Amino acid sequence: MARNLHNLLLRFNLHLRYCDPYCGNRQIVNRLSLRGLSTSQSLNLARKTESSTPSIKGPDDVPRYPGSRATEWTTHLKFLDPDRIEGIPVYHVMNSQGVVMGESQDPKLPEDMVVDMYQTMTLLNTMDKILYESQRQGRISFYLTNFGEEGTHIGSAAALNPKDLIFGQYREAGVLMWRGFTLDEFMDQCYGNESDVAHGRQMPVHYGSKDLHFVTISSTIATQIPQASGAAYAYKRAQNGLCAVCYFGEGAASEGDAHAAFNFAATLDCPVIFICRNNGYAISTPTQEQYRGDGIASRAPGYGMPCIRVDGNDIFAMYNVTKAAREICLSQSRPILIEAMTYRIGHHSTSDDSTAYRSVDEVNQWDKVENPILRLKKYMIAQDWWSEEKDKDWMKENRRRVIEAFQAAGKKKKAQPRVDVW
């Protein structure tokens, strides 16, 4: 009888140890029984062992469901109301007047680098103006400007390793320009001429460069987000010290691809930096109609991702958060979500007329007061690194460069279909 009870307890406790780590004495009985002690001897010794060891909490003391991180029970029936939760703050370094608000946050970048940042932003701005007008004249078929969002491009690009793989949407030309994509290459692509690296197979502004580690742009919204997660996973396996960086707009975050990408990256600990340019409008859809919650950054905790919200019109803030995100991304091998708050000053594209859904006064406010180019210019002048005279000379020079590249591209022959096109 005793032996049968011993065998029964042995079988019973083996099962409990597997499925319930909080089974108290039964674990001890099981371990002692396996040593050849009788059941009664095991029980007696177990009680003595328990009295000399810390008590083990029972299963009802704290929630232990594997699907959450809950650490306590509650008898208070209360729903979490997102409208009562404070919004995520916006990190910045400079105010709209170019004044550094916290000295400890100033990245202390060298003068030549800051001047290079400014010149790249203004060169991009001039290129946008020329190519936008050229589309209106029928010289190219389509164009998208980057007006108002230059700070998100250059600030983040400057903080990355040049070999980090970039997945852009279609409004990140500044990232590619910072990496060395020339004006001739931009113009050739938009014209689709014989010098175009894509051989005229892509729409204008669908840039790409294998040498500069910039994946070719796709028209389909959000497809680049899961691709970035996959590339990051491959980098993790390769242990090459690099990460993937994915840019997208807040409208793209409404696509199912974004959910799949975030969950994939988080569960597999992929070294990818997601940079959301929240510019206020998904084509003509304003943010208040695009989502109900607190922007895009608030979604990250649900996926188990660290996140931060940053002033995208503050180039130093963009630099700081991207640099810090990259360090976390690689040292901890996990994804990061950056929500860059900015404003799309231009129309969505040459196919859009934004005056149909927003006022001119609203646009002028962001263009004249919150513009990232003007903010950096004020900072440089305050540092005695720049002046209105230098600015006037530089604007003439960068326009000359853009016009020269534009005219040269227009004189080249159109790209011819290759024999192996199909």
URGIPE-V64209 format. One record per residue. N is the residue number from 1. SS is DSSP state (~ for helix, > for strand, _ for the rest). OMEGA is omega in radians with two decimals (999 if undefined). Layout:
((N | SS | OMEGA) (N | SS | OMEGA))
This chain:
((1 | _ | -3.14) (2 | ~ | -3.12) (3 | ~ | 3.11) (4 | ~ | 3.11) (5 | ~ | 3.13) (6 | ~ | 3.13) (7 | ~ | -3.13) (8 | ~ | 3.12) (9 | ~ | 3.14) (10 | ~ | 3.13) (11 | ~ | -3.10) (12 | ~ | -3.08) (13 | ~ | 3.04) (14 | ~ | -3.13) (15 | ~ | -3.11) (16 | ~ | -3.13) (17 | ~ | -3.11) (18 | ~ | -3.00) (19 | ~ | -3.07) (20 | _ | -3.12) (21 | _ | -3.09) (22 | _ | -3.06) (23 | _ | 3.00) (24 | _ | -3.07) (25 | ~ | -3.01) (26 | ~ | 3.07) (27 | ~ | -3.10) (28 | ~ | 3.10) (29 | ~ | -3.11) (30 | ~ | -3.11) (31 | ~ | 3.14) (32 | ~ | -3.14) (33 | ~ | 3.14) (34 | ~ | 3.10) (35 | _ | 3.09) (36 | _ | 3.11) (37 | _ | 3.11) (38 | _ | -3.13) (39 | ~ | -3.13) (40 | ~ | 3.11) (41 | ~ | 3.14) (42 | ~ | -3.12) (43 | ~ | -3.14) (44 | ~ | -3.13) (45 | ~ | 3.12) (46 | ~ | -3.14) (47 | ~ | 3.11) (48 | ~ | 3.14) (49 | ~ | -3.11) (50 | ~ | -3.11) (51 | ~ | -3.11) (52 | _ | -3.14) (53 | _ | 3.12) (54 | _ | 3.14) (55 | _ | 3.12) (56 | _ | -3.09) (57 | _ | 3.11) (58 | _ | -3.05) (59 | _ | -3.11) (60 | _ | -3.09) (61 | _ | 3.10) (62 | _ | 3.10) (63 | _ | -3.12) (64 | _ | -3.14) (65 | _ | -3.06) (66 | _ | -3.05) (67 | _ | -3.14) (68 | _ | 3.12) (69 | _ | -3.12) (70 | _ | -3.10) (71 | _ | 3.13) (72 | _ | 3.05) (73 | _ | 3.02) (74 | _ | 3.05) (75 | _ | 3.14) (76 | _ | -3.12) (77 | _ | -3.09) (78 | _ | 3.09) (79 | _ | 3.05) (80 | _ | -3.12) (81 | _ | -3.09) (82 | ~ | 3.14) (83 | ~ | -3.14) (84 | ~ | 3.12) (85 | _ | -3.13) (86 | _ | 3.14) (87 | _ | 3.10) (88 | _ | -3.12) (89 | _ | 3.14) (90 | _ | 3.14) (91 | > | 3.03) (92 | _ | 3.12) (93 | _ | -3.14) (94 | > | 2.99) (95 | _ | -3.06) (96 | _ | 3.12) (97 | _ | 3.13) (98 | _ | 3.13) (99 | _ | 3.12) (100 | > | -3.05) (101 | _ | 3.11) (102 | _ | -3.05) (103 | ~ | -3.12) (104 | ~ | -3.11) (105 | ~ | 3.10) (106 | _ | -3.10) (107 | _ | 3.10) (108 | _ | 3.12) (109 | _ | -3.13) (110 | _ | -3.08) (111 | ~ | -3.08) (112 | ~ | 3.12) (113 | ~ | 3.13) (114 | ~ | 3.10) (115 | ~ | 3.10) (116 | ~ | 3.09) (117 | ~ | -3.12) (118 | ~ | -3.12) (119 | ~ | 3.09) (120 | ~ | 3.11) (121 | ~ | -3.12) (122 | ~ | 3.07) (123 | ~ | 3.09) (124 | ~ | -3.13) (125 | ~ | 3.11) (126 | ~ | 3.10) (127 | ~ | 3.12) (128 | ~ | -3.12) (129 | ~ | -3.12) (130 | ~ | -3.09) (131 | ~ | 3.08) (132 | ~ | 3.13) (133 | ~ | 3.14) (134 | ~ | 3.08) (135 | ~ | 3.11) (136 | ~ | 3.12) (137 | _ | 3.11) (138 | _ | -3.11) (139 | _ | 3.01) (140 | _ | -2.98) (141 | _ | -2.99) (142 | _ | 3.04) (143 | _ | 3.09) (144 | _ | 3.12) (145 | _ | 3.14) (146 | _ | -3.06) (147 | _ | 3.08) (148 | _ | -3.07) (149 | _ | -3.09) (150 | ~ | -3.13) (151 | ~ | 3.13) (152 | ~ | -3.13) (153 | ~ | -2.99) (154 | ~ | 3.13) (155 | ~ | -3.14) (156 | ~ | -3.09) (157 | ~ | -3.11) (158 | _ | -3.09) (159 | _ | -3.07) (160 | _ | 2.96) (161 | _ | -3.11) (162 | _ | -3.14) (163 | _ | 3.04) (164 | _ | -3.04) (165 | > | -3.09) (166 | > | 2.98) (167 | > | -3.11) (168 | _ | 3.06) (169 | _ | 3.00) (170 | _ | -3.14) (171 | _ | 3.12) (172 | _ | -3.12) (173 | ~ | -3.14) (174 | ~ | 3.10) (175 | ~ | -3.14) (176 | ~ | 3.12) (177 | ~ | 3.12) (178 | ~ | -3.11) (179 | _ | 3.05) (180 | _ | 3.07) (181 | _ | -2.99) (182 | _ | 3.07) (183 | ~ | 3.11) (184 | ~ | -3.14) (185 | ~ | 3.07) (186 | ~ | -3.10) (187 | ~ | 3.14) (188 | ~ | -3.13) (189 | ~ | -3.12) (190 | ~ | 3.09) (191 | ~ | -3.09) (192 | _ | -3.09) (193 | > | -3.05) (194 | _ | 3.13) (195 | _ | -3.14) (196 | _ | -3.12) (197 | _ | 3.11) (198 | _ | 3.09) (199 | _ | 3.07) (200 | _ | -3.07) (201 | _ | -3.08) (202 | _ | 2.98) (203 | _ | 3.04) (204 | _ | -3.11) (205 | _ | 3.07) (206 | _ | -3.04) (207 | _ | 3.06) (208 | _ | 3.13) (209 | > | 3.11) (210 | _ | -3.12) (211 | _ | -3.11) (212 | _ | 3.06) (213 | _ | -3.14) (214 | > | -3.09) (215 | > | -3.09) (216 | _ | -3.10) (217 | _ | 3.05) (218 | _ | -3.14) (219 | _ | -3.09) (220 | _ | -3.06) (221 | _ | 2.96) (222 | _ | -3.14) (223 | ~ | -3.10) (224 | ~ | -3.05) (225 | ~ | 3.07) (226 | ~ | 3.09) (227 | ~ | 3.12) (228 | ~ | 3.10) (229 | ~ | 3.14) (230 | ~ | 3.12) (231 | ~ | 3.13) (232 | ~ | 3.11) (233 | ~ | 3.10) (234 | ~ | 3.10) (235 | ~ | 3.11) (236 | ~ | 3.12) (237 | ~ | -3.10) (238 | ~ | -3.11) (239 | _ | -3.07) (240 | _ | 3.10) (241 | _ | -3.13) (242 | _ | 3.09) (243 | _ | 3.03) (244 | > | 3.13) (245 | > | -3.06) (246 | > | 3.08) (247 | > | 3.08) (248 | > | 3.12) (249 | > | -3.13) (250 | _ | 3.09) (251 | _ | 3.12) (252 | ~ | -3.14) (253 | ~ | 3.09) (254 | ~ | 3.13) (255 | _ | 3.11) (256 | ~ | 3.13) (257 | ~ | -3.13) (258 | ~ | 3.12) (259 | ~ | -3.13) (260 | ~ | -3.11) (261 | ~ | -3.13) (262 | ~ | -3.09) (263 | ~ | 3.12) (264 | ~ | -3.08) (265 | ~ | -3.10) (266 | ~ | -3.08) (267 | ~ | 3.14) (268 | _ | 3.09) (269 | _ | -3.11) (270 | _ | 3.13) (271 | _ | -3.13) (272 | > | 3.08) (273 | > | 3.07) (274 | > | 3.13) (275 | > | 3.14) (276 | > | 3.04) (277 | > | 3.13) (278 | > | -3.03) (279 | _ | 3.03) (280 | _ | -3.08) (281 | > | 2.97) (282 | > | -2.90) (283 | _ | -3.12) (284 | _ | -3.10) (285 | > | 3.14) (286 | > | -3.05) (287 | ~ | -3.12) (288 | ~ | 3.05) (289 | ~ | -3.11) (290 | ~ | 3.13) (291 | _ | -3.10) (292 | _ | -3.06) (293 | _ | -3.10) (294 | _ | 3.08) (295 | _ | -3.08) (296 | _ | -3.11) (297 | ~ | -3.09) (298 | ~ | 3.14) (299 | ~ | -3.04) (300 | ~ | -3.14) (301 | ~ | 3.13) (302 | ~ | 3.09) (303 | ~ | -3.11) (304 | _ | -3.13) (305 | _ | 2.97) (306 | > | -3.13) (307 | > | 3.06) (308 | > | 3.06) (309 | > | -3.01) (310 | > | 3.04) (311 | > | -3.11) (312 | _ | 3.11) (313 | _ | 3.10) (314 | _ | -3.02) (315 | ~ | 3.12) (316 | ~ | 3.09) (317 | ~ | 3.11) (318 | ~ | 3.12) (319 | ~ | -3.09) (320 | ~ | -3.06) (321 | ~ | 3.13) (322 | ~ | 3.11) (323 | ~ | 3.14) (324 | ~ | 3.13) (325 | ~ | -3.14) (326 | ~ | 3.13) (327 | ~ | 3.11) (328 | ~ | -3.10) (329 | ~ | -3.08) (330 | ~ | -3.11) (331 | ~ | -3.11) (332 | _ | -3.11) (333 | _ | 3.13) (334 | _ | -3.13) (335 | _ | 3.11) (336 | > | 3.07) (337 | > | 3.08) (338 | > | 3.04) (339 | > | -3.12) (340 | > | -3.13) (341 | > | -3.08) (342 | _ | -3.13) (343 | _ | 3.12) (344 | _ | -3.10) (345 | _ | -3.12) (346 | _ | 3.00) (347 | _ | 3.14) (348 | _ | 3.11) (349 | _ | 3.09) (350 | _ | 3.10) (351 | _ | -3.01) (352 | _ | 3.01) (353 | _ | -3.02) (354 | ~ | 3.11) (355 | ~ | 3.13) (356 | ~ | -3.09) (357 | _ | 3.04) (358 | _ | -3.06) (359 | _ | 3.08) (360 | ~ | 3.12) (361 | ~ | 3.12) (362 | ~ | -3.13) (363 | ~ | -3.12) (364 | ~ | 3.11) (365 | ~ | -3.13) (366 | ~ | -3.11) (367 | ~ | -3.05) (368 | ~ | -3.05) (369 | _ | -3.02) (370 | _ | -3.07) (371 | _ | -3.10) (372 | ~ | 3.13) (373 | ~ | 3.13) (374 | ~ | -3.13) (375 | ~ | 3.14) (376 | ~ | 3.11) (377 | ~ | 3.12) (378 | ~ | 3.11) (379 | ~ | -3.11) (380 | ~ | 3.12) (381 | ~ | 3.12) (382 | ~ | 3.12) (383 | _ | -3.09) (384 | _ | 3.09) (385 | _ | -3.01) (386 | _ | 3.11) (387 | _ | 3.12) (388 | ~ | 3.13) (389 | ~ | 3.10) (390 | ~ | -3.11) (391 | ~ | 3.14) (392 | ~ | 3.12) (393 | ~ | -3.12) (394 | ~ | -3.13) (395 | ~ | 3.06) (396 | ~ | -3.12) (397 | ~ | -3.08) (398 | ~ | 3.06) (399 | ~ | 3.10) (400 | ~ | 3.14) (401 | ~ | -3.12) (402 | ~ | -3.13) (403 | ~ | 3.13) (404 | ~ | 3.14) (405 | ~ | 3.14) (406 | ~ | -3.13) (407 | ~ | 3.13) (408 | ~ | -3.14) (409 | ~ | -3.11) (410 | ~ | -3.12) (411 | ~ | -3.11) (412 | _ | 3.12) (413 | _ | 3.08) (414 | > | 3.10) (415 | _ | 3.13) (416 | _ | 3.11) (417 | _ | 3.10) (418 | _ | -3.14) (419 | _ | -3.07) (420 | _ | -3.07) (421 | _ | 3.11) (422 | _ | 999))
